[in-house]
Amino acid sequence: MELTLLQILWTGKDSRVEGGAVAGSVYKVIEIIGTSDTSWEEAAKSAVEEAADSLDDLRVAEVVQLDMHIVENKVVAYRAKVKVSFKYHKDA
């Protein structure tokens, strides 16, 4: 049985079969907000790139909310709230 990526993210477990044995992986999901003065796409990309600087084994990023920061009736920043999943490694 092969799990879809959505099932893996939902359960936090990857129990696909590898080499005849059940492999188990755990993923942590965090929410971060990226900003850009040009677009939501750049805001989301910025969030993932910043997360990649401090987290290992990033797996999936899901944009969950888009909004804008407005000052004096003008859009000054695009913001993207992103859920990022990464593989959890137990401390040795």
N, C-alpha and C positions, 0 to 999 in steps of 0.2 A: 504494500500500500504506500503510495507516495502522497505526502501532505503538500498542500499548496502553501505558498509563502504566506498568504493571509492566515491560514490555520496555524502556522508556526508562530507568527507574531501574536495571534490571539491567545495561544496557550503558553507561549514562552518556551516551548519545548520542540526540539527537532528530533523526532523519533523515526526517521527514515532508516531503512535497513542498509548497512554498509558491510560488505564482506560476510554476509550471513548472520551478523549480529546486529542487534538494535543499538543504534548510536543515539546518544542523548546530548543535546546542547541546550543551553539556557541563554536567553537574550534579555537584556535590560532595555527598556524604552524610556526615553526622557523627552521633555518638550523644551524647545528653545525658540527664540525669536530672532530672526535676522532682519536687518534694515538695509534700505538702499534709497538713494535719491533719484534713481532712474526707473526701476520696475520691480514688480513682485517677483519675477523670475530671478533677478539679481539678489533680491532680499533672501529668497529661499536658498540660493546657491551660497550666499555669504554665511548663512546659518550652518549649512553642512560643512563648508570649508573650515569654519572656526571650530566646530565640533571635532573634525578630523585632526586638528592640531593637538587635542588633548585626550582623545579616545582612540582605542585600537579596535580593529575588526568591525568597522561600521558595516551594517547590512542593508538597511532600508530607511529611506526618508519619506515621510508622508506629510504633505502640506495639509494642515487641518483648519487654518483660518487665515484670511487675508484682510488687512485693514490699512488705513492711511493716517498719518499724523498731519493735522491741518493747523496752520498758524496764519492768522489774519486772512482767512478765507482762501488760502492757497495750500495745495499739497506740498509738504516739505519732505516727506519720507513715505516710502512704501514699506509695510511690515508684513512678514510671513511667519506665522507660528508653525513650527515643523516638529513632528514626532520623529525621533531618530532612534533606531535600534542598533545595538552593538552586542557582540558576543560577550557573555559573562565568563570571566576566568576566575576560578577560585584562587585565593592567595595561597602561595606555597608554604 
